[in-house]
Amino acid sequence: MNILFITHGKPEVPGKGDQVRAFQQIKSLLKKGHTVHCLFQEKNEAYWCCATSIINGESKEKHKIKTKSKHLSVAKSFFLKGYPLSVSLHSFPTLKGFLKQITDQTHYDVVQIQSKVLHNFSTNSIPGSTVLIDYIDAISLNLERRYKWTKKPLEKLAVKGELGRMKKYETFIKKQCSKAIIISPADKEFLHLRRVSQVDVVPNYIDLAYFHMNKFVENRKKAIVFTGTMGYAPNIDAAVRLVKDIYRPLKKKFSDLECWIVGANPAAEVKKLNKIEGVTVTGFVEDIREWQWKAAVYVCPLRFGAGQQNKILEAAALGCPIVMSNVTNSGIGFTNNEEAIICESNKEFVAQTEQVLLNQNLAESLAKQASHFVASHFSEEIVANQLVSAYRGTD
C-alpha cells in the first residue's frame, strides 16, 4: 500500500507520545514493504517527505511550505473558532492547499491523520483514498480526571474550559470520519464511538528486543522506581504523591529504602523531592532500563491521564514488579494480583508495596506474568498486523 501520515509533529523517538506512536507505526509498515510518506509541522513550516529518511535519521531534501504567522493562526483557532488550545497549537491554514498539491501528484491508498490536525482540512478533500483518523487517546477523559484532582483555582478553571472545548472537538471528529483507530478499549468506550462505522483499537508496541527481562536480578536494591516525562501534569502529580504519601510511610519501616524518580524535564515540584532523604530525581538518563532492572518495585499512582501507559509495559517487559492505580491500568488490562497489584488509596499503596518488598516469591510471580502478558499482546508484529487490518477493514 501507498500510505500518507499526517501528524502533529515530526515522528521521532524519543519524543512526545503522538510522535513516538507515529514513528512506531511507520517503522512497522516499512518493514512490511509498504510505501510511506509523512506530512508534518515544525514551527512555521510544514514538511512532506519520504518516511524512510525519518526512520533512518537521514537529512534528505524535504518539500516544505511556510505560513505567514503561526501565532495569528493559533489565536484565530482558539479565540474565534473555539478549538481547544492543544488543537489550536496545530493550526496551519496553508496545510489544506499543500495537501491538495501532494495528492494531485501522488495517489495514496490510505491517508492516516492524527486528530489534532484534522481541523485544518476536510476529509472530503482527499478523494480516492481511505481516510483514517488516529484519535490516539481520549483527551477529554484525561481532562475530566485532571479536573477532579486539580486543587489550584486558576488551573481548575483553565482545565474546565479546555475540557468543554475538547468535548466539542471530539464531536467534530466523529462527524468527519467513518474509519478511525484509538489506543485502547477504555478510550474507545469513553468516547462512545458508535457513530463512527469502524473504530479499531491499535495500541503502541513495546520493543521486546530492547525491553527484556534481565533474568530476575538477585542484587536488586531496596528501591521504588517511577519513570516518565516529569514535566507532564499526570506524572508530576503522581511523583509528588508517590514520595509524600507512599514512600515516606514506607521509609519509616525500611530505613534503607530509596525512591527513584526517573525521566526528563522534571518540573519544579518534582525537583524539590530531591531534598527528601533517599529520593533521587534523575532528570534525563541515557538508559532507563538500568533503573528498572535494579529496583525492587515499580509504583505508579497516577490519578489522571488516558490512553496506554507505555512506561508500565516497558517496566513489565523488563521484569520489574508493578503496583499501580486503576487509572494506570485502564488502557492496559492487567489482572489484579496476577500481572500487577492494583490499588486506589494511599493506604492500599503503602500496604501492597510493602508486601512486594517483603515477599520475593510474590515479586517474581508478578514480574514473570506481566512480562509474558506484554509479549502476548504488545509485540511489534501483533500491533503492526492490527494496524494493517484496520486499513483493510478486516477483523
C-alpha positions in Angstrom: 0.0 0.0 0.0 0.9 3.6 -0.5 0.3 5.5 2.7 0.4 9.1 3.8 0.8 10.0 7.5 -0.4 13.5 8.6 1.0 14.0 12.1 1.1 16.7 14.8 4.9 16.9 14.6 7.9 15.0 13.2 7.6 11.3 14.0 10.6 10.5 16.2 12.0 8.6 19.2 12.4 9.9 21.9 9.5 12.3 21.6 6.0 13.0 22.8 3.5 10.2 22.8 2.0 11.1 19.5 5.4 11.4 17.8 6.5 8.0 19.2 3.3 6.4 18.1 3.6 7.6 14.5 7.3 6.6 14.4 6.5 3.1 15.6 3.6 2.7 13.1 5.7 4.0 10.2 8.7 1.8 11.0 6.4 -1.3 11.2 4.7 -0.5 7.9 8.1 0.0 6.1 9.2 -3.4 7.4 6.2 -5.0 5.9 7.0 -3.5 2.5 4.6 -0.6 2.3 5.5 2.8 0.9 5.0 5.7 3.5 5.3 9.4 3.2 4.9 12.0 6.0 3.3 15.4 6.2 4.1 17.2 9.5 4.6 20.6 11.1 7.6 22.1 12.7 7.3 25.7 13.9 6.2 27.8 11.0 6.8 25.2 8.3 5.1 22.1 7.0 7.1 19.3 5.5 6.4 16.4 3.1 9.0 13.7 2.8 9.7 10.0 2.4 9.2 8.3 5.7 12.3 6.2 5.2 14.5 9.2 5.7 12.9 10.0 9.0 13.2 6.4 10.3 16.9 6.2 9.2 17.7 9.7 10.6 18.8 10.9 7.1 18.7 14.6 6.2 17.3 14.1 2.7 15.6 17.0 0.9 12.1 17.7 2.1 9.3 19.6 0.3 8.1 22.4 2.6 5.9 25.5 2.8 5.8 28.3 5.3 2.9 30.1 7.0 3.0 33.9 7.4 2.1 33.9 11.1 1.8 30.8 13.2 0.8 32.9 16.2 -2.1 34.5 14.3 -3.4 31.1 13.2 -3.3 29.8 16.7 -5.1 32.9 18.1 -7.9 32.6 15.5 -8.4 28.9 16.2 -8.6 29.4 19.9 -10.5 32.7 20.3 -12.6 32.9 17.2 -13.3 29.2 16.3 -13.3 27.9 19.9 -10.9 25.0 19.4 -9.1 23.6 22.4 -5.6 25.1 23.0 -3.9 21.8 22.3 -5.6 21.6 18.9 -5.2 25.3 18.1 -1.4 24.9 18.5 -1.5 22.7 15.4 -3.4 25.3 13.2 -1.8 25.7 9.8 -4.2 27.3 7.2 -1.9 26.6 4.2 -1.9 22.9 5.0 -5.1 22.2 3.0 -3.6 23.7 -0.2 -0.3 21.8 0.4 -2.2 18.6 0.9 -4.0 19.1 -2.4 -0.7 19.7 -4.2 0.6 16.4 -2.8 -2.5 14.3 -3.6 -2.7 15.7 -7.1 0.7 14.3 -7.9 0.7 11.2 -5.7 -2.1 8.7 -5.1 -2.4 7.2 -1.6 -4.4 4.1 -0.7 -4.6 5.3 2.9 -4.3 8.7 4.4 -3.8 8.5 8.2 -4.4 11.7 10.1 -3.7 12.4 13.8 -6.7 14.0 15.3 -5.3 17.4 16.4 -4.5 18.5 12.8 -7.9 17.4 11.4 -9.4 20.9 11.7 -7.1 22.2 9.0 -9.0 20.5 6.2 -12.0 18.3 5.3 -11.6 14.6 4.8 -13.8 15.0 1.7 -10.9 16.9 0.2 -8.9 13.6 -0.2 -10.9 11.7 -2.9 -9.9 8.2 -3.9 -8.1 7.4 -0.6 -9.2 5.6 2.5 -9.1 8.3 5.2 -8.4 7.0 8.7 -8.3 9.2 11.8 -6.0 8.3 14.7 -7.6 9.6 17.9 -4.5 8.3 19.8 -6.4 8.5 23.1 -9.4 10.2 24.7 -8.1 13.6 25.7 -11.3 14.6 27.3 -11.0 11.6 29.7 -7.6 12.9 30.8 -9.0 16.4 31.3 -12.0 15.1 33.3 -9.7 13.2 35.6 -7.4 16.1 35.9 -10.2 18.5 36.8 -11.3 16.1 39.6 -7.8 16.2 41.2 -6.7 19.7 40.5 -6.8 22.0 43.6 -5.4 25.3 42.3 -8.4 27.5 41.4 -6.9 29.1 38.2 -5.6 25.8 37.0 -9.0 24.2 37.7 -10.8 26.9 35.7 -8.4 26.5 32.7 -8.8 22.7 32.7 -12.6 23.1 32.8 -12.5 25.5 29.8 -10.2 23.2 27.8 -12.4 20.2 28.7 -15.5 21.9 27.3 -13.7 22.8 24.1 -12.3 19.3 23.7 -15.7 17.6 24.0 -17.0 19.8 21.2 -13.9 19.0 19.1 -14.2 15.2 19.6 -17.8 15.5 18.4 -16.4 17.3 15.3 -14.0 14.4 14.7 -16.9 11.9 14.8 -18.7 13.8 12.0 -15.6 14.0 9.9 -14.7 10.3 9.7 -16.1 6.8 9.1 -12.9 5.0 9.9 -10.7 5.5 13.0 -8.2 3.9 15.3 -7.6 4.5 19.0 -5.1 3.3 21.5 -7.2 1.2 24.0 -10.6 -0.3 24.5 -11.1 2.0 27.6 -10.6 5.2 25.5 -12.9 3.8 22.8 -15.6 3.1 25.3 -15.3 6.6 26.9 -15.8 8.4 23.6 -18.9 6.4 22.7 -17.7 6.0 19.1 -20.8 4.3 17.9 -21.4 7.0 15.2 -18.1 6.0 13.5 -18.7 3.0 11.4 -15.4 1.4 12.1 -13.1 2.1 15.0 -10.2 -0.3 15.7 -8.1 -0.5 18.8 -4.4 -0.3 17.8 -2.1 0.1 20.8 1.6 1.1 20.8 4.0 -1.8 20.7 6.9 -2.5 23.0 10.3 -3.2 21.5 10.9 -6.6 23.2 14.5 -6.9 21.9 15.3 -3.7 23.8 13.0 -4.0 26.8 13.6 -7.5 28.1 13.9 -9.3 31.4 17.5 -9.4 32.8 16.6 -12.8 34.3 15.4 -12.0 37.8 18.1 -9.8 39.2 19.4 -11.2 42.5 21.0 -7.9 43.7 18.0 -5.6 43.3 18.2 -2.6 45.6 15.5 -1.9 48.1 14.2 0.9 45.9 10.9 2.1 44.4 11.1 3.4 40.9 8.7 5.6 38.8 9.5 6.7 35.3 8.1 9.1 32.7 8.4 12.6 31.3 8.4 14.6 34.6 7.1 17.8 33.1 3.8 16.2 32.2 1.0 17.1 34.6 -0.2 13.5 35.4 3.4 12.4 36.1 4.1 15.4 38.2 1.1 14.7 40.4 1.9 11.0 40.6 5.6 11.7 41.5 4.7 14.0 44.3 2.0 11.6 45.6 4.4 8.7 45.4 7.1 10.4 47.5 4.9 12.2 50.1 2.1 9.7 50.6 3.6 6.3 49.8 7.4 6.4 50.1 7.6 8.4 53.3 5.4 6.0 55.3 7.4 3.1 53.9 10.7 4.7 54.8 9.7 4.6 58.5 9.5 0.8 58.2 12.5 0.3 55.8 15.3 2.7 56.8 17.4 1.7 53.7 14.6 2.2 51.2 15.2 4.5 48.3 12.8 6.2 45.8 14.0 6.9 42.2 12.0 9.4 40.0 13.5 8.8 36.6 12.7 10.9 33.5 13.4 14.0 31.5 12.3 17.6 32.1 11.3 17.4 35.8 9.0 20.3 36.9 9.9 22.4 39.9 7.6 20.4 42.2 9.4 17.2 41.2 12.9 18.7 41.6 12.0 19.7 45.2 11.6 16.0 46.0 15.3 15.6 45.7 15.7 17.2 49.1 13.9 14.3 50.8 16.2 11.6 52.3 16.5 8.6 50.0 14.9 10.3 47.0 16.7 10.7 43.7 15.3 12.8 40.8 17.5 11.9 37.9 16.2 14.1 35.0 17.1 12.7 31.6 19.0 9.4 31.6 20.6 7.6 28.6 19.3 4.2 29.5 16.2 4.0 31.6 16.3 0.2 31.8 19.1 0.1 34.3 16.9 1.8 36.9 14.1 -0.7 36.5 16.3 -3.7 36.4 17.8 -2.7 39.8 14.6 -1.5 41.5 12.6 -3.8 43.8 9.2 -2.5 42.7 7.7 0.0 40.2 5.0 2.1 41.8 2.7 4.2 39.6 0.0 6.1 41.5 -1.5 8.1 38.6 -4.7 9.8 39.4 -5.4 11.2 36.0 -4.3 10.5 32.4 -5.7 8.5 29.5 -4.5 6.1 26.8 -1.8 3.5 27.1 0.9 3.9 29.7 3.9 2.8 27.8 6.1 3.2 30.9 4.2 0.4 32.6 4.5 -2.0 29.7 8.2 -1.2 29.5 8.7 -1.9 33.2 6.7 -5.2 32.8 8.8 -6.3 29.9 11.9 -5.5 31.9 10.7 -7.7 34.7 10.1 -5.1 37.4 7.1 -6.0 39.7 4.4 -3.3 39.4 2.0 -1.7 41.9 -0.3 0.8 40.2 -3.7 2.6 40.1 -6.8 1.7 38.3 -6.3 4.8 36.0 -2.9 3.5 35.1 -4.3 0.1 34.2 -7.4 1.2 32.3 -5.5 1.3 28.9 -3.6 -1.9 29.6 -5.8 -4.6 31.0 -3.7 -6.4 33.6 -5.5 -8.6 36.1 -5.1 -7.6 39.8 -2.7 -9.9 41.7 -1.6 -11.6 38.5 0.4 -9.3 36.3 0.3 -6.4 38.8 -1.2 -5.2 42.1 -3.9 -2.6 41.5 -4.6 0.0 44.3 -6.5 3.2 44.8 -6.0 4.7 48.2 -2.6 5.8 49.7 -3.2 3.2 52.4 -3.5 0.4 49.9 -0.4 1.6 48.0 1.7 1.5 51.2 0.4 -1.9 52.3 0.7 -3.6 48.9 4.1 -2.1 48.1 5.3 -3.3 51.5 4.2 -6.9 50.6 6.2 -6.8 47.3 9.2 -5.6 49.2 8.9 -8.4 51.7 7.8 -11.2 49.6 10.3 -12.3 46.9 8.1 -15.0 45.5 5.2 -12.6 45.0 7.6 -10.1 43.3 8.9 -12.8 41.0 5.5 -14.1 40.1 4.2 -10.6 39.2 7.2 -9.9 37.1 7.1 -13.1 35.1 3.4 -12.9 34.4 3.5 -9.3 33.4 6.4 -9.9 31.0 4.5 -12.7 29.4 1.4 -10.6 29.1 3.3 -7.8 27.2 4.9 -10.3 24.8 1.5 -11.8 24.1 -0.4 -8.5 23.5 2.0 -5.7 22.7 4.7 -7.1 20.4 5.6 -5.2 17.2 4.3 -8.0 14.9 0.9 -8.2 16.7 0.4 -4.4 16.7 1.6 -4.0 13.1 -1.0 -6.6 12.0 -3.7 -4.8 13.9 -2.9 -1.6 12.0 -2.9 -3.2 8.6 -6.1 -4.9 9.4 -7.7 -1.5 10.3 -6.6 -0.2 6.9 -8.2 -3.1 5.1 -11.3 -3.1 7.2 -11.0 -6.7 8.2 -11.2 -8.4 11.6 
